[in-house]
Amino acid sequence: MSLESELLILDSEVDGQQALLSDGVKSLLKALCGRFAAEVPQLLANRKHKQQSIDRGELPDFLQQTKSIRTGDWQIRGIPKDLQDRRVEITGPVDRKMVINGLNANAKVFMADFEDSLAPTWNKVIQGQINLRDAVNGDISYTHPETGKHYKLDDDPAVLICRVRGLHMLEQHVLFDGQAIPAALFDFCVYFYNNYRKLLLKGSGPYFYIPKLENHLEARWWAKVFAFVEQRFCLQPGTIKCTCLIETLPAVFEMDEILYELRSNIVALNCGRWDYIFSYIKTLNTYSDRVLPDRQSVTMDKPFLSAYSRLLVKTCHKRGALAMGGMSALIPSHDAETNKKILDKVKKDKQLEARNGHDGTWIAHPGLADTAMAIFNEYIGEDHVNQLHITRDVDAPIHAGELLVPSRGERTETGMRLNVSIALQYIESWLSGNACVPIYGLMEDAATAEICRASIWQWIKHKQKLTSGVIVTRSLFKKMLFEALAEVKEQVGVDRFTHGQYTQAAVLLEQITLADELVDFLTLPGYSMLLAKD
């Protein structure tokens, strides 16, 4: 790092920012950027090179050069006591009320999300970190300005894990040597520095969820970051713990390698199913024989998703790591009959995960916690805190073809209209600052919206026929988007529509859906629009 290296915060100050971004935080962030930020563009370039090979016909497969790691006899360093029982985890945004409710839910872990549940305006990023700091300190509270309802932490809150943003995102409000810094480094640094002492004193630790990894070299980068920080603060190696989401198709072929690179710090892998489905579309976008059907029919019992779940369990348990199941995005209903159907779906989904050997699962709403907890209590039993004893050693090896097998099902007009409407409403909400949105009985975040728009892109590219016989074209999408706008206007009313971001959302949705090449993440152009409004 040169003597001229400078860290510059651009945006106007948010209440509490000065205390949060102390000199100590800035010093650590400067050191991290100086040592690790320059590697990120190369890691992202590696992704593009891999994608180009796949586009040319080289399907993803297990790596020959790392076979010795997959066949070797090794395990991760270990799992702290407060992370050994993770049978239900609730996830949510870092809004103050949400943080309190998440920590108070009947769940073992609350994952506070700076990624797919956050529209990353500077105010929300800073306020979210303040909320987590206050939660760790135990003095977080919130009073609703309209109802007067007061929220505070219970005596025995869930374990807190912070999910940082992916490597593809930059934090444009912070510059190092004139360049926007990796958002992942910012999120990690601010949360770690402000909370690690208090967390360790409480018998816990600085725990992180790492999203969107695509290969073991990215895991190696994180391992170097963690080791550097542990050494800088005189912490025992392995003090920082992480769980990595396996939510990209390339990563499923490198799970052993990801665990190996992070073996000092990692405790679990997670089936990030919604992003994984999106990544399946994105990675195999040039293959006309691997086009997915309606989103609603791509469930975890489909062969390619079942293989993914079972391989993750087998890989993790062989290495002494936990294997977390995926998200249930359903939302409870006030109608008793409807709610019974919802809970029945949740039970079926969670039973499948528990039978596969997962050690826990995700929910997005506190109203599902009891149902999910009952399922995993039944399978884990009283004698264990997880299912690490289920090795799946008797299973036949899972080969690459099983992870890539096409998913059969219908492509319907109803399904396409749902995709258009959900993507439109979600993007509007995201641009308005809310990135975790209930739509048609599901809690949608960026991952589910990505599936909606990517599916339509894929159907257009490969001239798919709907069950009605109509071919999916650019003009059909435009027609449906126009009609969806009209429907939403009628649903929300003229005033809400006029003062909302619906027109901007429609423009963005049309741009990314009709682009010649599939846009990597809708949040990238979306972030540019947020910055323009900031």
RODO-2510 file (C-alpha; in nm, 4 decimals, decimal comma):
residues 534
     n   res          X          Y          Z
     1     m     0,0000     0,0000     0,0000
     2     s     0,1454     0,3342    -0,1031
     3     l     0,1753     0,6292     0,1297
     4     e    -0,0757     0,8126    -0,0876
     5     s    -0,3469     0,5501    -0,0395
     6     e    -0,6604     0,7215     0,0828
     7     l    -1,0005     0,6107     0,2059
     8     l    -1,2735     0,8591     0,1213
     9     i    -1,6377     0,8493     0,2313
    10     l    -1,8451     1,0459    -0,0158
    11     d    -2,2009     1,0637     0,1101
    12     s    -2,3574     1,3071     0,3516
    13     e    -2,3466     1,1864     0,7089
    14     v    -2,6220     0,9663     0,8512
    15     d    -2,7181     0,9949     1,2184
    16     g    -2,4784     0,7773     1,4167
    17     q    -2,2359     0,7367     1,1275
    18     q    -1,9417     0,9035     1,2981
    19     a    -1,9465     0,6656     1,5944
    20     l    -2,0029     0,3640     1,3709
    21     l    -1,7250     0,4478     1,1245
    22     s    -1,4645     0,5208     1,3884
    23     d    -1,0949     0,5689     1,3214
    24     g    -1,0447     0,2030     1,4072
    25     v    -1,2991     0,0914     1,1478
    26     k    -1,1444     0,3159     0,8839
    27     s    -0,7943     0,1919     0,9642
    28     l    -0,9010    -0,1720     0,9264
    29     l    -1,0995    -0,0999     0,6113
    30     k    -0,8023     0,0810     0,4588
    31     a    -0,5758    -0,2143     0,5397
    32     l    -0,8237    -0,4640     0,3926
    33     c    -0,8692    -0,2628     0,0753
    34     g    -0,4949    -0,2170     0,0362
    35     r    -0,4313    -0,5898     0,0550
    36     f    -0,7375    -0,7538    -0,0961
    37     a    -0,9536    -0,5177    -0,3038
    38     a    -0,7305    -0,5379    -0,6119
    39     e    -0,7844    -0,9160    -0,6348
    40     v    -1,1623    -0,8897    -0,6732
    41     p    -1,1683    -0,7765    -1,0402
    42     q    -0,9589    -1,0806    -1,1324
    43     l    -1,1933    -1,3109    -0,9408
    44     l    -1,4862    -1,1628    -1,1315
    45     a    -1,2946    -1,1974    -1,4599
    46     n    -1,2450    -1,5671    -1,3769
    47     r    -1,6227    -1,6027    -1,3604
    48     k    -1,6585    -1,4577    -1,7088
    49     h    -1,3900    -1,6859    -1,8508
    50     k    -1,5639    -1,9876    -1,6980
    51     q    -1,8980    -1,8756    -1,8407
    52     q    -1,7453    -1,8331    -2,1857
    53     s    -1,6210    -2,1924    -2,1746
    54     i    -1,9670    -2,3145    -2,0766
    55     d    -2,1248    -2,1080    -2,3544
    56     r    -1,8928    -2,2833    -2,6002
    57     g    -2,0264    -2,6218    -2,4912
    58     e    -1,8034    -2,7206    -2,1972
    59     l    -2,0606    -2,8165    -1,9351
    60     p    -1,9708    -2,7689    -1,5665
    61     d    -1,7993    -3,0670    -1,4046
    62     f    -1,5882    -3,1600    -1,1048
    63     l    -1,2297    -3,0354    -1,1357
    64     q    -0,9588    -3,2866    -1,2214
    65     q    -0,6832    -3,0720    -1,0714
    66     t    -0,8430    -3,0800    -0,7245
    67     k    -0,9396    -3,4475    -0,7149
    68     s    -0,6944    -3,5103    -0,4290
    69     i    -0,8900    -3,2656    -0,2111
    70     r    -1,2183    -3,4449    -0,2824
    71     t    -1,0681    -3,7858    -0,2065
    72     g    -0,8489    -3,6717     0,0837
    73     d    -0,9134    -3,7379     0,4527
    74     w    -0,9530    -3,4013     0,6230
    75     q    -1,2117    -3,2046     0,8213
    76     i    -1,2909    -2,8450     0,9093
    77     r    -1,1450    -2,6976     1,2283
    78     g    -1,4673    -2,7226     1,4306
    79     i    -1,8029    -2,5635     1,5152
    80     p    -1,8569    -2,3317     1,8151
    81     k    -2,1154    -2,4486     2,0664
    82     d    -2,3693    -2,1799     1,9801
    83     l    -2,3608    -2,2773     1,6102
    84     q    -2,3981    -2,6531     1,6543
    85     d    -2,7785    -2,6403     1,6733
    86     r    -2,9188    -2,4479     1,3758
    87     r    -3,2350    -2,6460     1,3093
    88     v    -3,4337    -2,3330     1,2179
    89     e    -3,2882    -2,0064     1,0924
    90     i    -3,4953    -1,7003     1,0151
    91     t    -3,3669    -1,4463     0,7667
    92     g    -3,4594    -1,0871     0,7105
    93     p    -3,3529    -0,7320     0,6422
    94     v    -3,1602    -0,5145     0,8844
    95     d    -3,4460    -0,2722     0,9603
    96     r    -3,4618    -0,2065     1,3336
    97     k    -3,7996    -0,3710     1,3970
    98     m    -3,7087    -0,6662     1,1735
    99     v    -3,3836    -0,7256     1,3625
   100     i    -3,5713    -0,7392     1,6937
   101     n    -3,8427    -0,9683     1,5573
   102     g    -3,5865    -1,1949     1,3919
   103     l    -3,3836    -1,2330     1,7103
   104     n    -3,7018    -1,2947     1,9135
   105     a    -3,8494    -1,5545     1,6770
   106     n    -3,8673    -1,9233     1,7672
   107     a    -3,5484    -1,9893     1,5740
   108     k    -3,1933    -2,0816     1,6637
   109     v    -3,0320    -1,8250     1,4320
   110     f    -3,1263    -1,4911     1,2823
   111     m    -2,9430    -1,4083     0,9602
   112     a    -2,9364    -1,0299     0,9236
   113     d    -2,9175    -0,9618     0,5532
   114     f    -2,7196    -0,6869     0,3830
   115     e    -2,7548    -0,8696     0,0522
   116     d    -3,0733    -0,9855    -0,1247
   117     s    -3,3054    -0,8287     0,1368
   118     l    -3,1440    -0,4838     0,1236
   119     a    -3,1769    -0,1992    -0,1229
   120     p    -2,8315    -0,0580    -0,0409
   121     t    -2,8837     0,3137    -0,0036
   122     w    -2,6148     0,4659     0,2158
   123     n    -2,8691     0,5443     0,4874
   124     k    -2,9938     0,1841     0,4993
   125     v    -2,6455     0,0356     0,4993
   126     i    -2,5313     0,2566     0,7882
   127     q    -2,8543     0,2288     0,9848
   128     g    -2,8487    -0,1480     0,9408
   129     q    -2,5011    -0,1698     1,0922
   130     i    -2,6101     0,0538     1,3808
   131     n    -2,9078    -0,1762     1,4411
   132     l    -2,6853    -0,4845     1,4557
   133     r    -2,4390    -0,3103     1,6876
   134     d    -2,7244    -0,2173     1,9220
   135     a    -2,8586    -0,5731     1,9055
   136     v    -2,5193    -0,7173     1,9989
   137     n    -2,4983    -0,4673     2,2860
   138     g    -2,8439    -0,5805     2,3982
   139     d    -2,9949    -0,2314     2,4083
   140     i    -3,1879    -0,2268     2,0819
   141     s    -3,5525    -0,1165     2,0965
   142     y    -3,8092     0,0303     1,8604
   143     t    -4,1421     0,2084     1,8957
   144     h    -4,3685     0,2147     1,5937
   145     p    -4,4393     0,5817     1,5096
   146     e    -4,8051     0,5199     1,4187
   147     t    -4,9257     0,2396     1,6462
   148     g    -4,7014     0,3169     1,9423
   149     k    -4,6201    -0,0541     1,9749
   150     h    -4,2891    -0,1103     2,1498
   151     y    -4,0363    -0,3752     2,0481
   152     k    -3,7409    -0,4965     2,2546
   153     l    -3,5134    -0,7994     2,2749
   154     d    -3,6190    -1,1079     2,4693
   155     d    -3,3869    -1,2524     2,7316
   156     d    -3,2656    -1,5380     2,5101
   157     p    -3,2414    -1,4112     2,1519
   158     a    -3,1310    -1,6179     1,8541
   159     v    -2,7653    -1,6337     1,7481
   160     l    -2,6838    -1,3485     1,5115
   161     i    -2,5154    -1,4042     1,1755
   162     c    -2,4459    -1,1191     0,9340
   163     r    -2,4765    -1,1787     0,5587
   164     v    -2,2504    -0,9465     0,3630
   165     r    -2,2978    -0,8449     0,0018
   166     g    -2,1533    -1,0490    -0,2840
   167     l    -1,8192    -0,9866    -0,4526
   168     h    -1,9920    -0,8441    -0,7605
   169     m    -2,1247    -0,5442    -0,5665
   170     l    -1,9313    -0,2236    -0,5035
   171     e    -1,9939     0,0269    -0,2269
   172     q    -1,9987     0,3447    -0,4323
   173     h    -2,0096     0,5687    -0,1252
   174     v    -1,6593     0,4654    -0,0150
   175     l    -1,3492     0,5105    -0,2319
   176     f    -1,0026     0,3689    -0,1868
   177     d    -0,7393     0,5287    -0,4089
   178     g    -1,0222     0,6814    -0,6095
   179     q    -1,2028     0,3499    -0,6723
   180     a    -1,5283     0,2239    -0,5228
   181     i    -1,4478    -0,0559    -0,2789
   182     p    -1,5924    -0,4103    -0,2677
   183     a    -1,9172    -0,3907    -0,0710
   184     a    -1,8345    -0,7269     0,0878
   185     l    -1,5224    -0,5808     0,2521
   186     f    -1,7169    -0,2829     0,3823
   187     d    -1,9958    -0,4955     0,5340
   188     f    -1,7514    -0,7425     0,6864
   189     c    -1,5186    -0,4791     0,8294
   190     v    -1,7857    -0,2589     0,9878
   191     y    -1,9708    -0,5501     1,1490
   192     f    -1,6536    -0,7225     1,2687
   193     y    -1,4824    -0,4205     1,4204
   194     n    -1,7884    -0,2858     1,6018
   195     n    -1,9007    -0,6183     1,7470
   196     y    -1,6276    -0,8789     1,7807
   197     r    -1,5265    -0,7935     2,1392
   198     k    -1,8808    -0,7942     2,2731
   199     l    -1,9705    -1,1117     2,0842
   200     l    -1,6691    -1,2990     2,2213
   201     l    -1,7425    -1,1814     2,5760
   202     k    -2,0950    -1,3218     2,5389
   203     g    -1,9590    -1,6629     2,4380
   204     s    -2,0439    -1,6153     2,0717
   205     g    -1,8332    -1,4690     1,7927
   206     p    -1,8176    -1,2753     1,4676
   207     y    -2,0239    -1,4988     1,2383
   208     f    -2,0887    -1,4360     0,8695
   209     y    -2,2873    -1,5703     0,5768
   210     i    -2,0950    -1,5475     0,2482
   211     p    -2,3155    -1,5332    -0,0649
   212     k    -2,2746    -1,5947    -0,4379
   213     l    -1,9421    -1,7831    -0,4334
   214     e    -1,8664    -1,9505    -0,7668
   215     n    -1,5397    -2,1342    -0,7003
   216     h    -1,2728    -2,2252    -0,4469
   217     l    -1,0456    -1,9362    -0,5469
   218     e    -1,3085    -1,6962    -0,4150
   219     a    -1,3232    -1,9022    -0,0954
   220     r    -0,9437    -1,8768    -0,0731
   221     w    -0,9725    -1,4969    -0,0967
   222     w    -1,2121    -1,4933     0,1983
   223     a    -0,9825    -1,7262     0,3935
   224     k    -0,6975    -1,4783     0,3471
   225     v    -0,9183    -1,1909     0,4618
   226     f    -1,0220    -1,3792     0,7757
   227     a    -0,6653    -1,4884     0,8577
   228     f    -0,5349    -1,1340     0,8150
   229     v    -0,7958    -0,9894     1,0510
   230     e    -0,7484    -1,2616     1,3122
   231     q    -0,3736    -1,2003     1,3144
   232     r    -0,4153    -0,8211     1,3236
   233     f    -0,6376    -0,8435     1,6319
   234     c    -0,4414    -1,1240     1,8026
   235     l    -0,7334    -1,3656     1,7807
   236     q    -0,7027    -1,7424     1,7729
   237     p    -0,7108    -1,8765     1,4142
   238     g    -1,0651    -1,9787     1,3355
   239     t    -1,2293    -1,7216     1,5646
   240     i    -1,4190    -1,5746     1,2703
   241     k    -1,6737    -1,8272     1,1467
   242     c    -1,8616    -1,8342     0,8208
   243     t    -2,1318    -2,0252     0,6391
   244     c    -2,1123    -2,0232     0,2603
   245     l    -2,4197    -2,0338     0,0434
   246     i    -2,3974    -2,2814    -0,2413
   247     e    -2,6297    -2,0842    -0,4627
   248     t    -2,4493    -2,0864    -0,7955
   249     l    -2,4261    -2,3801    -1,0328
   250     p    -2,0443    -2,3599    -1,0694
   251     a    -2,0014    -2,3750    -0,6895
   252     v    -2,1870    -2,7056    -0,6490
   253     f    -1,8994    -2,8753    -0,8312
   254     e    -1,6437    -2,7272    -0,5874
   255     m    -1,8045    -2,7776    -0,2464
   256     d    -1,5198    -2,9915    -0,1122
   257     e    -1,2703    -2,7362    -0,2373
   258     i    -1,4610    -2,4430    -0,0833
   259     l    -1,4731    -2,6212     0,2522
   260     y    -1,1018    -2,7014     0,2236
   261     e    -0,9919    -2,3464     0,1470
   262     l    -1,1965    -2,2115     0,4382
   263     r    -1,1423    -2,5085     0,6695
   264     s    -1,0133    -2,2921     0,9550
   265     n    -1,3210    -2,0678     0,9529
   266     i    -1,6119    -2,2421     0,7857
   267     v    -1,8832    -2,4262     0,9789
   268     a    -2,1519    -2,4962     0,7170
   269     l    -2,2745    -2,4796     0,3605
   270     n    -2,6290    -2,3738     0,2746
   271     c    -2,8611    -2,4685    -0,0118
   272     g    -2,9502    -2,1215    -0,1392
   273     r    -3,2162    -2,2720    -0,3618
   274     w    -3,3690    -1,9628    -0,5239
   275     d    -3,0386    -1,8152    -0,6322
   276     y    -2,9333    -2,1640    -0,7382
   277     i    -3,2307    -2,1929    -0,9737
   278     f    -3,1480    -1,8486    -1,1119
   279     s    -2,7845    -1,9546    -1,1553
   280     y    -2,8934    -2,2712    -1,3376
   281     i    -3,0738    -2,0496    -1,5902
   282     k    -2,7859    -1,8035    -1,6123
   283     t    -2,5053    -2,0595    -1,6390
   284     l    -2,6840    -2,2764    -1,8972
   285     n    -2,8500    -1,9883    -2,0814
   286     t    -2,7238    -2,0977    -2,4249
   287     y    -2,8572    -2,4540    -2,3933
   288     s    -3,2011    -2,4871    -2,5495
   289     d    -3,2473    -2,8356    -2,3979
   290     r    -3,2153    -2,7031    -2,0414
   291     v    -3,4847    -2,4335    -2,0352
   292     l    -3,6769    -2,4321    -1,7077
   293     p    -4,0581    -2,4471    -1,6856
   294     d    -4,2853    -2,2261    -1,4725
   295     r    -4,1108    -2,1182    -1,1537
   296     q    -4,3878    -2,2672    -0,9381
   297     s    -4,3117    -2,6172    -1,0677
   298     v    -3,9370    -2,6068    -1,0011
   299     t    -3,9516    -2,7628    -0,6553
   300     m    -3,6865    -2,9396    -0,4497
   301     d    -3,8065    -3,2838    -0,5561
   302     k    -3,6965    -3,2140    -0,9141
   303     p    -3,3992    -3,4408    -0,9971
   304     f    -3,1374    -3,1652    -1,0414
   305     l    -3,2369    -2,9978    -0,7130
   306     s    -3,2659    -3,3243    -0,5216
   307     a    -2,9132    -3,4193    -0,6333
   308     y    -2,7874    -3,0764    -0,5235
   309     s    -2,9396    -3,1141    -0,1765
   310     r    -2,8159    -3,4701    -0,1225
   311     l    -2,4645    -3,3951    -0,2466
   312     l    -2,4380    -3,0935    -0,0175
   313     v    -2,5395    -3,3027     0,2846
   314     k    -2,2953    -3,5812     0,1988
   315     t    -2,0069    -3,3410     0,1319
   316     c    -2,0588    -3,1323     0,4451
   317     h    -2,1022    -3,4221     0,6864
   318     k    -1,7947    -3,5990     0,5522
   319     r    -1,5944    -3,2888     0,6473
   320     g    -1,7622    -3,2215     0,9837
   321     a    -1,9591    -2,9207     0,8560
   322     l    -2,3306    -2,8568     0,8904
   323     a    -2,5572    -2,8764     0,5859
   324     m    -2,8275    -2,6098     0,5929
   325     g    -3,1484    -2,6421     0,3928
   326     g    -3,3150    -2,3771     0,1824
   327     m    -3,5681    -2,1018     0,2192
   328     s    -3,9416    -2,1393     0,2564
   329     a    -4,0740    -1,8156     0,1080
   330     l    -4,4366    -1,8830     0,2032
   331     i    -4,6225    -1,6385     0,4272
   332     p    -4,8940    -1,7411     0,6779
   333     s    -5,2502    -1,6366     0,5962
   334     h    -5,5239    -1,5006     0,8262
   335     d    -5,7708    -1,7313     0,6532
   336     a    -5,7711    -2,0637     0,8408
   337     e    -5,8276    -2,2864     0,5373
   338     t    -5,5635    -2,1066     0,3297
   339     n    -5,3193    -2,1126     0,6194
   340     k    -5,3610    -2,4901     0,6598
   341     k    -5,2665    -2,5383     0,2945
   342     i    -4,9632    -2,3126     0,3404
   343     l    -4,8434    -2,4981     0,6500
   344     d    -4,8958    -2,8326     0,4747
   345     k    -4,6664    -2,7128     0,1940
   346     v    -4,4074    -2,5988     0,4468
   347     k    -4,4228    -2,9360     0,6254
   348     k    -4,3729    -3,1275     0,3018
   349     d    -4,0778    -2,9093     0,2024
   350     k    -3,9069    -2,9293     0,5406
   351     q    -3,9655    -3,3048     0,5738
   352     l    -3,7856    -3,3553     0,2439
   353     e    -3,4862    -3,1550     0,3696
   354     a    -3,4803    -3,3299     0,7075
   355     r    -3,5012    -3,6744     0,5436
   356     n    -3,2107    -3,5813     0,3166
   357     g    -3,0046    -3,5156     0,6308
   358     h    -2,9979    -3,1370     0,6490
   359     d    -2,9134    -2,9955     0,9898
   360     g    -3,1540    -2,7047     0,9665
   361     t    -3,3570    -2,4893     0,7367
   362     w    -3,4516    -2,1316     0,6507
   363     i    -3,7779    -1,9448     0,6918
   364     a    -3,8654    -1,5863     0,6025
   365     h    -4,1583    -1,5337     0,8415
   366     p    -4,1852    -1,5929     1,2199
   367     g    -4,5266    -1,7520     1,1635
   368     l    -4,3564    -2,0554     1,0059
   369     a    -4,1036    -2,1073     1,2853
   370     d    -4,3096    -2,3489     1,4959
   371     t    -4,3937    -2,5666     1,1951
   372     a    -4,0324    -2,5860     1,0757
   373     m    -3,9056    -2,6415     1,4300
   374     a    -4,1460    -2,9312     1,4885
   375     i    -4,0251    -3,1090     1,1738
   376     f    -3,6570    -3,0799     1,2597
   377     n    -3,7184    -3,1675     1,6250
   378     e    -3,8796    -3,4890     1,5042
   379     y    -3,5897    -3,5846     1,2779
   380     i    -3,2996    -3,4655     1,4941
   381     g    -3,4491    -3,6024     1,8161
   382     e    -3,3422    -3,5440     2,1748
   383     d    -3,0051    -3,7175     2,1550
   384     h    -2,8530    -3,4882     1,8927
   385     v    -2,8314    -3,1175     1,8133
   386     n    -2,7852    -3,1762     1,4402
   387     q    -2,7670    -3,4581     1,1845
   388     l    -2,3910    -3,4782     1,1365
   389     h    -2,4184    -3,8499     1,2077
   390     i    -2,6056    -3,8971     0,8777
   391     t    -2,3219    -3,9520     0,6311
   392     r    -2,5120    -4,0783     0,3236
   393     d    -2,2103    -4,3049     0,2615
   394     v    -2,4380    -4,5775     0,1259
   395     d    -2,5629    -4,3478    -0,1526
   396     a    -2,4389    -4,3977    -0,5036
   397     p    -2,1985    -4,1236    -0,6143
   398     i    -2,3721    -3,8179    -0,7586
   399     h    -2,2313    -3,7399    -1,1021
   400     a    -2,2284    -3,4131    -1,2936
   401     g    -2,5117    -3,5217    -1,5201
   402     e    -2,7520    -3,5495    -1,2253
   403     l    -2,6788    -3,1896    -1,1249
   404     l    -2,7464    -3,0698    -1,4793
   405     v    -3,0460    -3,2820    -1,5800
   406     p    -3,3226    -3,0736    -1,7421
   407     s    -3,6328    -3,0003    -1,5350
   408     r    -3,9554    -3,0980    -1,7061
   409     g    -4,2788    -2,9047    -1,6751
   410     e    -4,5170    -2,6672    -1,8442
   411     r    -4,4602    -2,3088    -1,9487
   412     t    -4,7951    -2,1388    -1,9157
   413     e    -4,9391    -1,7964    -1,9862
   414     t    -5,0383    -1,7733    -1,6191
   415     g    -4,6809    -1,8526    -1,5164
   416     m    -4,5366    -1,5930    -1,7504
   417     r    -4,7800    -1,3258    -1,6341
   418     l    -4,6899    -1,4051    -1,2741
   419     n    -4,3211    -1,3685    -1,3570
   420     v    -4,3819    -1,0287    -1,5168
   421     s    -4,6014    -0,9004    -1,2344
   422     i    -4,3781    -1,0254    -0,9514
   423     a    -4,0612    -0,8883    -1,1116
   424     l    -4,2310    -0,5522    -1,1778
   425     q    -4,3640    -0,5171    -0,8238
   426     y    -4,0421    -0,6345    -0,6630
   427     i    -3,8197    -0,3988    -0,8634
   428     e    -4,0543    -0,1094    -0,7825
   429     s    -4,0292    -0,1906    -0,4136
   430     w    -3,6499    -0,2306    -0,4359
   431     l    -3,6140     0,1087    -0,6034
   432     s    -3,8354     0,2517    -0,3273
   433     g    -3,5965     0,1141    -0,0650
   434     n    -3,7727    -0,2070     0,0402
   435     a    -3,5999    -0,5246    -0,0798
   436     c    -3,8011    -0,7885     0,1077
   437     v    -4,1599    -0,7841    -0,0178
   438     p    -4,4735    -0,9964     0,0312
   439     i    -4,6298    -1,0558    -0,3131
   440     y    -4,9095    -1,3063    -0,3800
   441     g    -4,8471    -1,4995    -0,0593
   442     l    -4,4695    -1,5287    -0,0941
   443     m    -4,1884    -1,3280     0,0618
   444     e    -3,9941    -1,2175    -0,2433
   445     d    -3,6356    -1,0978    -0,2407
   446     a    -3,3830    -1,0283    -0,5143
   447     a    -3,3201    -1,3992    -0,5782
   448     t    -3,6826    -1,4842    -0,6551
   449     a    -3,7204    -1,1751    -0,8726
   450     e    -3,4082    -1,2834    -1,0612
   451     i    -3,5742    -1,6166    -1,1481
   452     c    -3,8823    -1,4358    -1,2800
   453     r    -3,7001    -1,2066    -1,5215
   454     a    -3,4341    -1,4605    -1,6223
   455     s    -3,6980    -1,7218    -1,7065
   456     i    -3,8699    -1,4834    -1,9470
   457     w    -3,5335    -1,3901    -2,1030
   458     q    -3,4583    -1,7600    -2,1513
   459     w    -3,8009    -1,8332    -2,3004
   460     i    -3,7625    -1,5467    -2,5486
   461     k    -3,4077    -1,6492    -2,6445
   462     h    -3,5059    -2,0072    -2,7187
   463     k    -3,8477    -1,9268    -2,8700
   464     q    -4,0344    -2,1417    -2,6207
   465     k    -4,4002    -2,2254    -2,6686
   466     l    -4,6514    -2,1734    -2,3908
   467     t    -4,9083    -2,4478    -2,3317
   468     s    -5,1509    -2,2360    -2,5345
   469     g    -4,9235    -2,2769    -2,8363
   470     v    -4,8168    -1,9116    -2,8351
   471     i    -4,4437    -1,8543    -2,8875
   472     v    -4,2771    -1,6309    -2,6277
   473     t    -4,1475    -1,3222    -2,8077
   474     r    -4,0238    -0,9774    -2,7207
   475     s    -4,3564    -0,8278    -2,8268
   476     l    -4,5513    -1,0741    -2,6092
   477     f    -4,3426    -0,9738    -2,3090
   478     k    -4,3945    -0,6028    -2,3812
   479     k    -4,7694    -0,6605    -2,4073
   480     m    -4,7780    -0,8465    -2,0759
   481     l    -4,5645    -0,5793    -1,9087
   482     f    -4,8016    -0,3054    -2,0271
   483     e    -5,0990    -0,5034    -1,8968
   484     a    -4,9228    -0,5742    -1,5656
   485     l    -4,8628    -0,2018    -1,5183
   486     a    -5,2325    -0,1334    -1,5741
   487     e    -5,3320    -0,4072    -1,3270
   488     v    -5,0950    -0,2806    -1,0608
   489     k    -5,2232     0,0745    -1,1065
   490     e    -5,5762    -0,0500    -1,0443
   491     q    -5,4659    -0,2522    -0,7404
   492     v    -5,2662     0,0185    -0,5626
   493     g    -5,4613     0,3245    -0,6746
   494     v    -5,3642     0,6264    -0,8783
   495     d    -5,1941     0,8135    -0,5935
   496     r    -4,9691     0,5243    -0,4871
   497     f    -4,8908     0,4452    -0,8506
   498     t    -4,8037     0,8062    -0,9340
   499     h    -4,5802     0,8528    -0,6310
   500     g    -4,4192     0,5099    -0,6623
   501     q    -4,1402     0,3851    -0,8864
   502     y    -4,3536     0,1729    -1,1207
   503     t    -4,2567     0,3463    -1,4424
   504     q    -3,8862     0,3286    -1,3559
   505     a    -3,9285    -0,0372    -1,2569
   506     a    -4,0959    -0,1180    -1,5884
   507     v    -3,8140     0,0521    -1,7793
   508     l    -3,5489    -0,1445    -1,5880
   509     l    -3,7381    -0,4737    -1,6223
   510     e    -3,7769    -0,4234    -1,9966
   511     q    -3,4098    -0,3350    -2,0401
   512     i    -3,2761    -0,6419    -1,8588
   513     t    -3,5347    -0,8829    -2,0011
   514     l    -3,4811    -0,7808    -2,3608
   515     a    -3,1020    -0,7420    -2,3423
   516     d    -2,9084    -0,9464    -2,5982
   517     e    -2,7029    -1,1045    -2,3188
   518     l    -2,8460    -1,2056    -1,9834
   519     v    -2,7656    -0,9326    -1,7294
   520     d    -2,5698    -1,0852    -1,4401
   521     f    -2,7736    -0,9323    -1,1565
   522     l    -3,0709    -0,6946    -1,1655
   523     t    -2,9285    -0,5245    -0,8558
   524     l    -2,6346    -0,3882    -1,0561
   525     p    -2,8376    -0,1552    -1,2843
   526     g    -3,0813    -0,1152    -0,9951
   527     y    -2,8012     0,0156    -0,7731
   528     s    -2,7144     0,2756    -1,0367
   529     m    -3,0745     0,3956    -1,0243
   530     l    -3,0632     0,4083    -0,6427
   531     l    -2,7455     0,6164    -0,6569
   532     a    -2,9078     0,8589    -0,8984
   533     k    -3,1873     0,9127    -0,6451
   534     d    -2,9579     0,9326    -0,3391
***
